[in-house]
Amino acid sequence: MLSGGLPASVPYWPQAAGFLVILFVTEAVEEPLTRGLGLLLLLLLMATTFRPQTAPESSGARLAVLLCAALPFAMALLSLGTRHRIRLITGTALAAFILLSEYLARPPPRLARLFAHPALPWLLAALALVVPLISLASGVLVPKGSDVPERSLDAVRALLAGENFYRLNMDAFGADITGDARFGGYKYGPLLAMFYLPFVLTLGRNGILAGNLVVYAATILLTARLAARLGGNAAAAALLVTACPIMAAMTLTYLANDPCPLPLMLLAALCWARAPFLAGLLLGASVSLKLLPGLLALALFLPAAPRLWPAYAAGALIGLAPNLAWLAAGPAAFIDNMVLFSFRRPPHGLSWTIFLPDTARALLGALGIAAWLGLALAAWHGDWSLRQRLGAYVAATLILLLTAKINQGNYWVWFIPAFAVLLATPPRDGAAHPG
């Protein structure tokens, strides 16, 4: 499953190395311009996955991979004197993963026999697994100060008490940064509280971690399934997601809820070509977990054939039912905390747009939204394939993060699985709707 050389496993292997390194560096370096540059580089890398892959014998390609392998080692050494010491182990594992992959692709003659050993691919898998295991241990042994898990617990308690969590004063941070008590309610979809409910009832505070573990495992498995559906290498896609430090850290260390919509969105992509009603239902449900990134995908995956629109729309409306129910129960509180809060909150310190005046920042945000809608229109009008729409989704997410006033690391998980699928699957001519 894991053998056969890197070019067969990861069609865009230099880009895959760069993908992992960019994610590692941007997580370790908390600086707005670095974050912005990382998003821009990822956007350029994504664009190259729709062109013929670099020849594995190219000296330039080999040099790119070696440079990508060296960078995590340097970042790990630099982190020794900072609070990012955990990156030393993570970065070393990541660099080893890239280096071994490069040698598997083009082993030197004297090492060819060694690197042909059947156990070596499993060593790659073990190295990739080091990343989530360290993140899990970091979160369990040294609990982090994020208030997101606490808000999830508060929402579950409110759900059990029959209270409307959008009307409660449960988010002091939201009220403080806006200077308005109206924005002290729950900031996520009602389906998110329902998802965590059985885990919290069973395991108490540890239920949030248990729920996130389920999400993490499901995301990796469905990423592999989607890559296989598109004719790519499932193991390579799964390893790329597993080796991503941001994915593991946000899900297992900081217990962020941003990965929760991803399994539903990956399932929607899997059934999109054959079952538009189910695809719409799953995407609508992902929006009932969190407004983003599901809203991006809902527009980008609109079927090209008008005859399929009613089924897709009906499924989406059913998936949106939890949001609609809470909207009807308290329109003002729901709109304030689910929609208006994002516009009222000040710029985040990790977004490069903090250096811009308010008017320029607002214009840039509008351009990002226009780019998303333009991609959706092009996908519909051009009857784009599933792989093309995944690329459009990655591009729209990167552009949104690049142009938005908020650029927190937990939002980066939105594009990682789809990007891994692009890297693990070659573009194919033919049917517009593969799979």
VOGU-3710 file (C-alpha; in Angstrom, 3 decimals, decimal comma):
1> mlsgglpasv> 0,000/0,000/0,000  2,832/2,378/0,809  5,465/1,127/-1,593  6,233/1,928/-5,208  8,337/5,071/-4,975  7,321/8,594/-4,240  6,429/9,837/-7,760  3,777/7,110/-7,999  2,512/7,815/-4,488  2,586/11,597/-4,562
11> pywpqaagfl> 2,398/12,863/-8,163  3,533/16,315/-7,083  6,229/15,260/-4,674  8,299/18,501/-4,556  5,078/20,418/-3,889  4,120/17,913/-1,200  7,426/18,545/0,559  6,906/22,291/0,321  3,327/21,915/1,546  4,438/20,213/4,756
21> vilfvteave> 7,282/22,639/5,364  5,164/25,764/4,848  2,605/24,455/7,328  5,337/23,659/9,844  7,017/27,044/9,548  3,825/29,086/9,718  2,743/27,251/12,848  6,085/27,789/14,569  6,544/31,441/13,519  3,767/33,615/14,918
31> epltrglgll> 4,234/36,659/12,715  1,575/38,204/10,425  3,725/38,747/7,327  5,032/35,177/7,537  1,453/33,906/7,727  0,470/35,955/4,705  3,489/34,782/2,723  2,723/31,176/3,668  -0,828/31,471/2,332  0,441/33,016/-0,886
41> lllllmattf> 3,012/30,246/-1,373  0,366/27,602/-0,728  -1,881/29,226/-3,324  0,944/29,060/-5,874  1,682/25,441/-4,958  -1,976/24,545/-5,372  -2,006/26,078/-8,864  0,882/23,818/-9,933  -1,153/20,685/-9,159  -3,167/21,331/-12,318
51> rpqtapessg> -0,077/21,127/-14,527  2,167/18,164/-15,423  4,230/17,109/-12,444  7,929/17,888/-12,209  10,077/15,114/-13,597  11,627/13,145/-10,684  15,057/13,170/-12,346  15,075/16,956/-12,549  18,003/18,359/-10,571  15,913/21,404/-9,690
61> arlavllcaa> 13,169/19,216/-8,254  15,635/17,199/-6,201  17,245/20,391/-4,885  13,811/21,750/-3,913  13,065/18,627/-1,902  16,427/18,699/-0,146  15,950/22,357/0,757  12,482/21,580/2,064  13,947/18,784/4,154  16,638/21,030/5,629
71> lpfamallsl> 14,273/23,828/6,631  12,416/21,942/9,399  15,741/20,992/10,994  16,744/24,656/11,054  13,374/25,702/12,462  13,596/22,992/15,111  17,034/24,198/16,244  15,819/27,801/16,366  12,877/26,739/18,517  15,070/25,300/21,305
81> gtrhrirlit> 15,118/28,593/23,184  11,425/29,354/22,729  8,126/27,969/23,939  8,027/25,963/20,695  10,382/23,271/21,959  7,867/20,642/20,949  8,592/21,636/17,327  12,057/20,119/17,701  10,648/16,607/17,726  7,845/17,379/15,297
91> gtalaafill> 10,148/19,099/12,827  12,729/16,338/12,991  10,091/13,708/12,268  8,730/15,813/9,440  12,152/16,315/7,866  12,908/12,608/8,158  9,607/11,858/6,486  10,498/14,090/3,521  14,094/12,876/3,255  13,141/9,200/3,350
101> seylarpppr> 10,422/9,822/0,784  12,960/11,469/-1,520  15,312/8,519/-1,186  12,494/6,080/-1,800  11,821/7,906/-5,055  15,445/8,027/-6,282  17,683/5,914/-4,015  21,454/6,153/-4,487  22,828/2,892/-5,968  24,572/1,819/-2,754
111> larlfahpal> 21,424/2,364/-0,728  18,949/0,973/-3,246  18,779/-2,416/-1,507  18,312/-0,838/1,903  15,564/1,484/0,713  13,817/-1,374/-1,076  13,210/-3,051/2,280  9,465/-3,743/2,691  9,461/-2,364/6,241  10,653/1,081/5,213
121> pwllaalalv> 7,278/2,414/4,014  5,841/1,528/7,388  8,638/3,511/9,008  7,404/6,517/7,025  3,930/5,944/8,417  5,340/5,700/11,945  7,256/8,964/11,475  4,113/10,698/10,264  2,222/9,381/13,297  4,783/11,026/15,579
131> vplislasgv> 3,183/14,386/14,740  -0,335/13,679/16,093  1,014/11,625/18,992  3,160/14,537/20,169  0,243/16,918/19,725  -2,020/14,606/21,722  0,534/14,238/24,511  1,097/17,992/24,566  -2,609/18,654/24,954  -3,164/16,022/27,631
141> lvpkgsdvpe> -0,037/16,600/29,737  0,050/20,395/29,438  -3,529/21,631/28,862  -3,589/24,777/26,754  -5,386/27,975/27,682  -7,841/28,159/24,769  -11,408/29,023/25,773  -12,937/27,149/22,806  -13,328/23,808/24,671  -14,935/25,659/27,583
151> rsldavrall> -17,461/27,285/25,238  -18,271/23,861/23,813  -18,876/22,523/27,329  -21,047/25,548/28,155  -23,089/24,966/24,992  -23,682/21,318/25,917  -24,825/22,353/29,400  -27,175/24,949/27,907  -28,540/22,336/25,496  -29,269/19,964/28,378
161> agenfyrlnm> -30,942/22,779/30,328  -33,130/23,718/27,374  -31,630/27,220/27,132  -30,867/29,226/24,012  -27,049/29,497/24,069  -27,092/32,443/21,661  -28,874/34,527/24,306  -26,602/33,543/27,188  -23,602/35,556/28,348  -21,135/32,696/27,859
171> dafgaditgd> -18,438/34,344/25,721  -16,840/37,159/27,696  -14,095/37,477/25,088  -16,577/38,217/22,297  -18,342/40,853/24,378  -15,050/42,438/25,473  -13,403/42,831/22,064  -16,551/44,329/20,527  -17,530/46,370/23,578  -21,091/45,091/23,221
181> arfggykygp> -22,842/42,574/25,479  -24,955/41,388/22,532  -21,931/39,474/21,287  -21,515/37,359/24,410  -23,439/34,353/23,091  -22,374/31,104/21,445  -20,450/31,608/18,185  -20,908/28,236/16,523  -23,718/26,220/14,962  -26,220/24,328/17,129
191> llamfylpfv> -25,238/21,041/15,504  -21,754/21,404/17,022  -23,176/21,294/20,545  -25,298/18,298/19,536  -22,209/16,541/18,168  -20,265/16,956/21,417  -23,271/16,087/23,609  -22,880/12,260/23,736  -19,119/12,525/24,304  -19,518/15,014/27,161
201> ltlgrngila> -22,317/12,975/28,764  -20,079/9,895/28,692  -16,659/11,355/29,488  -17,279/14,782/30,995  -14,631/17,379/30,122  -12,609/14,736/28,271  -15,528/14,363/25,881  -14,293/17,304/23,785  -10,978/15,529/23,181  -12,792/12,255/22,413
211> gnlvvyaati> -15,015/13,995/19,886  -12,009/15,624/18,247  -10,199/12,284/18,055  -13,165/10,865/16,142  -13,121/13,887/13,820  -9,359/13,575/13,285  -9,495/9,872/12,434  -12,535/10,294/10,182  -10,872/13,174/8,324  -7,762/11,113/7,570
221> lltarlaarl> -9,744/8,062/6,448  -12,115/10,062/4,240  -9,212/12,009/2,726  -7,670/8,682/1,716  -10,997/7,475/0,323  -11,455/10,627/-1,740  -7,934/10,370/-3,180  -8,627/6,766/-4,174  -11,933/7,785/-5,775  -10,025/10,269/-7,964
231> ggnaaaaall> -7,469/7,674/-9,031  -4,741/8,830/-6,656  -2,795/7,163/-3,873  -4,904/6,894/-0,717  -1,975/6,173/1,602  -0,035/9,203/0,387  -3,008/11,522/0,972  -3,560/10,092/4,456  0,128/10,465/5,359  0,194/14,076/4,189
241> vtacpimaam> -2,735/14,970/6,454  -1,278/12,994/9,350  2,107/14,723/9,025  0,605/18,234/9,045  1,477/19,851/12,390  -1,328/22,436/12,265  -3,953/19,755/11,690  -2,807/17,716/14,679  -2,112/20,653/16,987  -5,445/22,384/16,458
251> tltylandpc> -7,469/19,195/16,756  -5,658/17,362/19,555  -3,652/20,003/21,460  -5,832/23,119/21,429  -9,120/21,196/20,966  -10,335/23,613/18,305  -13,705/22,822/16,741  -12,747/24,020/13,242  -11,968/20,472/11,978  -15,456/19,234/12,928
261> plplmllaal> -17,151/20,083/9,579  -14,407/18,406/7,526  -15,682/14,783/7,618  -19,129/15,909/6,420  -17,568/17,950/3,626  -15,345/15,066/2,512  -18,364/12,747/2,487  -20,226/15,311/0,402  -17,371/15,350/-2,122  -17,446/11,551/-2,290
271> cwarapflag> -21,159/11,406/-3,153  -21,403/14,700/-5,071  -21,387/13,232/-8,608  -23,950/10,512/-7,879  -26,188/11,831/-5,103  -26,712/15,619/-5,216  -29,401/15,477/-2,510  -27,052/13,741/-0,068  -24,190/16,066/-0,997  -26,380/19,103/-0,319
281> lllgasvslk> -27,569/17,569/2,962  -24,027/16,955/4,188  -22,808/20,414/3,195  -25,852/22,025/4,806  -25,170/20,053/7,983  -21,542/21,225/7,948  -22,830/24,824/7,916  -24,995/23,941/10,923  -21,773/22,946/12,679  -19,887/26,105/11,653
291> llpgllalal> -20,771/28,677/9,009  -17,338/28,319/7,455  -15,955/26,561/5,546  -19,230/24,877/4,561  -20,660/28,038/3,006  -17,697/28,185/0,629  -18,260/24,609/-0,492  -22,039/24,969/-0,873  -21,574/27,484/-3,668  -18,551/25,810/-5,257
301> flpaaprlwp> -20,219/22,393/-5,500  -23,485/23,570/-7,062  -24,184/21,011/-9,838  -23,853/22,301/-13,381  -27,089/20,641/-14,585  -30,162/22,726/-13,576  -32,219/19,530/-13,229  -30,077/18,600/-10,208  -30,552/21,905/-8,407  -33,842/21,024/-6,643
311> ayaagaligl> -32,353/17,878/-5,093  -29,171/19,704/-4,066  -31,117/22,651/-2,599  -33,581/20,380/-0,774  -30,747/18,462/0,840  -29,006/21,695/1,836  -32,182/23,072/3,446  -32,617/19,920/5,521  -28,981/20,095/6,587  -29,495/23,735/7,566
321> apnlawlaag> -32,566/22,880/9,676  -30,757/23,210/13,048  -29,577/26,713/12,129  -33,040/27,668/10,910  -34,654/26,363/14,106  -32,396/28,449/16,368  -32,793/31,429/14,064  -36,566/31,205/14,457  -36,265/30,830/18,243  -34,189/34,004/18,646
331> paafidnmvl> -33,432/35,879/15,405  -31,549/38,821/16,906  -29,254/36,760/19,165  -28,538/34,228/16,417  -27,667/36,859/13,803  -25,574/38,884/16,254  -23,366/35,999/17,327  -23,283/33,847/14,190  -23,018/36,565/11,546  -22,477/40,126/12,743
341> fsfrrpphgl> -19,766/39,276/15,269  -17,330/38,428/12,464  -17,806/41,913/10,999  -17,670/43,749/14,325  -14,599/42,088/15,812  -11,263/43,909/15,394  -8,467/42,578/13,150  -6,480/39,650/14,454  -2,796/40,149/15,255  -1,670/37,329/12,938
351> swtiflpdta> -3,316/38,779/9,838  -1,071/40,903/7,648  -4,070/43,196/7,034  -3,507/44,766/10,475  -1,031/47,041/8,688  -3,744/48,398/6,378  -6,201/51,221/7,020  -9,799/50,208/7,726  -11,081/51,152/4,268  -8,380/49,160/2,455
361> rallgalgia> -8,975/46,191/4,742  -12,702/46,241/4,016  -12,064/46,496/0,271  -9,626/43,592/0,402  -12,200/41,468/2,242  -14,800/42,299/-0,399  -12,366/41,259/-3,132  -11,870/37,925/-1,374  -15,611/37,296/-1,331  -15,846/38,318/-5,001
371> awlglalaaw> -13,087/35,847/-5,869  -14,992/33,039/-4,119  -18,219/33,848/-5,965  -16,307/34,134/-9,242  -14,826/30,671/-8,743  -18,284/29,289/-7,942  -19,710/30,809/-11,122  -16,828/29,454/-13,205  -17,245/25,975/-11,691  -20,943/25,953/-12,501
381> hgdwslrqrl> -20,662/27,472/-15,955  -17,682/25,325/-16,947  -19,110/22,090/-15,529  -15,899/21,546/-13,583  -14,872/18,080/-12,447  -14,724/17,046/-8,806  -10,951/17,519/-8,702  -11,257/20,968/-10,237  -13,877/21,931/-7,671  -11,643/20,706/-4,858
391> gayvaatlil> -8,943/22,955/-6,273  -11,412/25,845/-6,412  -12,346/25,179/-2,775  -8,682/25,216/-1,695  -8,077/28,401/-3,687  -11,182/30,123/-2,275  -10,198/29,210/1,290  -6,629/30,430/0,845  -7,821/33,673/-0,768  -10,354/34,212/2,005
401> lltakinqgn> -7,713/33,760/4,693  -5,252/35,926/2,769  -7,721/38,798/2,435  -9,584/38,487/5,751  -8,859/40,501/8,880  -8,752/37,245/10,881  -6,027/34,675/10,158  -5,848/32,306/13,091  -4,044/28,995/12,707  -7,145/26,954/13,496
411> ywvwfipafa> -8,730/28,153/10,235  -5,894/26,636/8,218  -7,239/23,130/8,837  -10,097/23,904/6,442  -7,999/23,406/3,314  -5,487/20,746/4,416  -7,430/17,540/3,504  -8,518/18,826/0,083  -4,978/20,046/-0,624  -3,592/16,616/0,300
421> vllatpprdg> -6,009/15,020/-2,172  -4,795/17,350/-4,939  -1,167/16,472/-4,195  -1,866/12,726/-4,192  -3,955/12,620/-7,393  -2,851/13,502/-10,925  -5,170/15,561/-13,134  -7,116/13,443/-15,581  -8,824/14,258/-18,838  -12,202/12,851/-19,692
431> aahpg> -15,423/12,824/-17,739  -16,377/15,980/-15,956  -17,519/14,068/-12,911  -15,050/11,306/-11,990  -15,992/8,890/-9,271
//
